[in-house]
Amino acid sequence: MSHHWTQTWSFFNGEWQEGNIPIMGVRTHAAWLGTSVFDGARAFEGVTPDLAQHCARVNRSAVAMGLKPLVSVEKWVELTHEGIKRFAPGAALYIRPMYWAEYPGARTVDADPESTRWCLSLYEAGMPSPDHGTAITLSRYRRPTLECAVTDAKAGCLYPNNSRALVEAHARGFDNAVLCDMIGNVAELATANVFLAKDGVAFTPAPNGTFLAGITRTRTAGLLRAAGIEVVEGALTWRDFLEADEIFSTGNYSKVTPVTRIEARDLQPGPVYRRARELYWEFAHS
């Protein structure tokens, strides 16, 4: 199966390079043992909402993974704006700063933080249309805790678990999977954070260290509260979602998206979702 890469520009080893450039060798620690972290931001309609926050988070992720955050937030932001100019004006882009370990540490399985490398990659990725709803199902897979995975970083090695949840859900006719934490409360979707609305109040799982409480999630909750809509963060069960009036997701890739089916039940995009999306777009362009 041949993959067609969309237009891509990356800043690596001091220069901008086009295409799917090689960044790791056969003995690179991260290629072998998974010591890489990244973040995802967006450029769309000429705006880059919360870009600096995404850049700050990749630096925190590096520290959590035992790597050295070599690039200042200001430098990441400056390089991103340079890179955006290489694309058509207003192009929808995915922005990905990354760190990884090149060499092993003294014990082989650990990474040598002094060997940290980095790159910034930007590529074309269309924004899903606002009326594109998703169908969700409960996954049999769970999100790990800090005791058994680097859940305090946005780390590449966390994603194969989400991937198998997505593959399994897709095989059963769904677009996305709801993963619970180790004690059985809902944590997130495989690719985004999740909200429900009941009687005009928005609810979302409280950050408990098992999932990334996203930048878009935090922003959306803040915008809803400022607009007078109550947002409750707490422990939510699968039953809470099955009985919700509305469900929507927040994430960097699609921003704010409605869920239009949960298991066999169809849902309509509702007023809390519509307000959240409207507020986010207003914020992004402000």
C-alpha positions in Angstrom: 0.0 0.0 0.0 1.6 3.3 -1.1 1.2 6.3 1.2 0.9 9.7 -0.2 2.6 12.2 2.2 1.0 15.6 2.1 3.3 18.7 1.7 5.7 18.6 4.6 8.5 21.0 5.8 10.7 20.2 8.8 13.4 22.1 10.6 16.1 19.6 11.5 19.9 19.9 12.0 19.7 23.7 11.5 17.8 23.9 8.3 14.4 23.6 6.6 14.0 20.4 4.6 11.1 19.2 2.5 9.3 15.8 2.6 9.5 12.8 4.9 13.1 13.3 5.9 15.0 10.6 7.8 15.7 11.7 11.4 16.7 8.4 13.1 19.2 5.7 12.5 19.1 2.0 13.1 20.8 2.4 16.6 18.9 5.5 17.6 17.6 4.9 21.1 14.1 6.3 20.4 13.7 4.2 17.2 14.5 1.1 19.2 13.2 1.8 22.7 10.5 4.4 22.3 12.1 7.5 24.0 10.4 10.1 22.0 7.9 12.9 22.9 6.0 15.3 20.7 3.2 17.8 20.7 0.6 18.8 18.2 -0.6 22.3 17.4 -2.6 23.6 14.5 -2.6 26.4 12.0 -5.9 27.0 10.2 -7.7 30.0 8.7 -4.6 32.0 9.4 -4.5 31.4 13.2 -2.5 29.2 15.6 -4.5 29.0 18.8 -2.5 28.3 22.0 0.7 27.6 20.0 3.0 28.7 22.9 1.2 26.4 25.3 1.7 23.4 23.0 5.4 24.3 22.7 5.7 24.7 26.5 4.1 21.2 26.9 6.6 19.5 24.6 9.3 20.9 26.8 7.6 19.5 29.9 7.1 16.1 28.2 10.9 16.0 27.4 11.7 16.4 31.1 9.2 13.7 32.1 10.8 11.3 29.6 14.3 12.1 31.0 15.3 14.2 27.9 16.7 17.7 27.7 14.3 20.4 26.5 16.9 22.2 24.3 14.6 24.6 22.5 12.9 27.6 24.2 9.2 28.1 23.8 10.0 31.4 21.9 12.3 29.6 19.5 9.7 26.9 18.8 7.1 29.6 18.1 9.4 31.6 15.9 10.4 28.6 13.8 6.7 27.6 13.5 5.8 31.0 12.0 8.8 30.7 9.7 7.6 27.3 8.6 4.0 28.4 8.0 5.3 30.8 5.3 6.4 27.8 3.2 2.8 26.8 2.7 -0.2 28.5 0.9 -1.8 31.3 2.9 -4.4 30.0 5.3 -3.5 26.3 4.7 -4.7 23.9 7.4 -1.5 22.5 9.0 -0.5 20.1 11.8 2.5 21.5 13.8 4.7 18.9 15.5 7.7 19.7 17.7 9.6 16.6 18.8 12.4 15.5 21.1 14.1 12.1 21.2 17.1 10.3 22.6 19.9 9.4 20.2 22.1 7.3 22.5 21.4 4.9 25.4 22.5 5.8 28.9 24.8 3.7 31.1 22.2 1.0 31.5 21.3 0.7 27.8 17.5 0.7 28.3 17.7 4.2 29.8 18.3 7.2 27.5 21.3 9.5 27.6 19.7 13.0 28.1 22.8 14.6 26.7 22.1 13.0 23.4 18.6 14.6 23.0 17.8 15.6 19.5 14.9 17.6 18.1 13.0 18.7 15.1 9.9 20.7 14.2 7.6 19.3 11.5 4.7 21.1 9.7 2.5 19.4 7.2 -0.8 19.9 5.5 -3.8 18.2 7.3 -7.3 19.4 6.5 -9.7 20.3 9.3 -12.7 18.0 9.5 -16.0 19.7 8.6 -18.0 21.0 11.6 -21.0 18.8 10.9 -18.8 15.6 10.7 -20.1 13.6 13.7 -18.4 10.5 15.2 -19.7 7.2 16.5 -18.2 5.9 19.7 -18.1 2.7 21.6 -16.6 1.4 24.9 -13.2 -0.1 24.5 -12.0 -3.2 26.5 -8.6 -1.5 26.7 -7.7 0.9 29.5 -5.5 3.9 30.1 -2.4 3.2 32.2 -1.4 5.0 35.4 1.8 6.9 36.1 3.1 3.7 37.9 3.1 1.7 34.6 3.6 4.3 31.8 5.0 7.8 31.2 1.5 9.3 31.4 2.8 12.7 32.4 4.3 13.2 28.9 2.8 13.3 25.4 5.0 10.3 24.4 4.9 8.3 21.2 5.1 5.1 23.2 1.6 5.7 24.7 -0.1 5.6 21.4 0.1 1.9 20.4 -2.4 1.3 23.2 -4.8 3.9 21.7 -4.2 2.5 18.3 -5.3 -1.0 19.2 -8.4 0.4 20.8 -9.2 2.3 17.6 -8.6 -0.7 15.4 -10.9 -2.9 17.5 -13.6 -0.2 17.6 -13.4 0.4 13.9 -13.8 -3.3 13.2 -17.1 -3.1 15.0 -18.3 -0.1 13.0 -17.3 2.9 15.2 -15.0 5.9 14.5 -13.5 6.2 18.0 -13.2 4.4 21.3 -13.9 5.4 24.9 -11.1 4.3 27.2 -11.6 4.0 30.9 -8.9 4.4 33.6 -7.7 1.4 35.7 -10.6 1.7 38.1 -13.2 1.9 35.4 -14.1 5.6 35.1 -14.1 7.1 31.7 -10.8 8.8 30.9 -10.9 9.9 27.3 -11.4 8.9 23.7 -8.5 7.2 21.9 -7.7 10.4 20.1 -9.3 13.3 22.1 -10.8 14.4 25.4 -14.5 13.9 25.9 -17.4 16.0 27.3 -21.0 15.2 27.9 -23.9 17.6 28.5 -26.9 16.8 30.7 -29.7 19.4 31.4 -27.5 22.2 30.1 -24.5 21.4 32.3 -21.2 20.2 30.7 -19.3 17.4 32.4 -15.8 16.1 31.6 -13.5 13.5 33.4 -11.3 15.1 36.0 -7.6 14.9 35.3 -6.3 12.0 37.4 -2.9 11.3 35.8 -4.1 8.6 33.4 -4.7 10.8 30.4 -3.5 14.0 28.9 -5.9 16.7 30.0 -5.5 18.6 26.8 -4.9 22.2 26.0 -8.0 22.4 23.8 -10.0 20.7 26.6 -8.8 23.3 29.2 -9.5 26.2 26.8 -13.0 24.9 25.9 -13.9 24.4 29.6 -12.7 28.0 30.4 -14.6 29.5 27.5 -17.9 27.7 28.4 -17.5 28.8 32.1 -16.9 32.4 31.0 -20.1 32.3 28.9 -22.1 31.2 32.0 -22.3 27.5 31.2 -21.5 25.3 34.2 -18.6 22.8 33.6 -18.1 20.0 36.2 -14.9 18.0 36.3 -15.3 14.7 38.1 -15.4 10.9 38.0 -17.8 9.9 35.2 -19.0 6.4 34.4 -19.8 4.8 31.1 -23.5 4.9 32.1 -23.2 8.7 32.5 -22.3 8.9 28.8 -25.0 6.4 27.7 -27.6 8.6 29.4 -26.2 12.0 28.3 -28.1 14.6 26.3 -25.1 15.4 24.2 -21.5 14.2 23.8 -18.6 16.1 22.1 -14.9 15.8 22.0 -12.0 18.3 22.1 -8.6 17.8 20.8 -5.9 19.6 18.9 -6.5 17.8 15.6 -10.2 18.5 15.1 -10.7 21.1 17.9 -14.4 20.7 18.9 -16.4 17.8 17.3 -19.9 16.4 18.0 -20.5 12.7 18.8 -23.5 11.6 16.9 -23.8 8.0 18.0 -22.9 6.1 21.2 -23.2 2.3 20.8 -26.6 1.9 19.1 -28.0 5.3 20.2 -28.1 8.2 17.8 -27.5 11.7 19.2 -27.9 15.2 17.7 -25.3 17.9 18.0 -26.8 19.9 20.9 -26.7 23.5 22.2 -23.8 23.0 24.6 -21.6 21.5 21.8 -22.6 24.3 19.4 -21.8 27.0 21.9 -18.5 25.3 22.7 -17.5 25.2 19.0 -18.6 28.8 18.4 -16.7 30.1 21.4 -13.6 28.2 20.4 -13.6 29.6 16.9 -14.2 33.1 18.3 -11.3 32.7 20.7 -9.0 31.3 17.9 -9.6 34.3 15.7 -9.5 36.9 18.5 
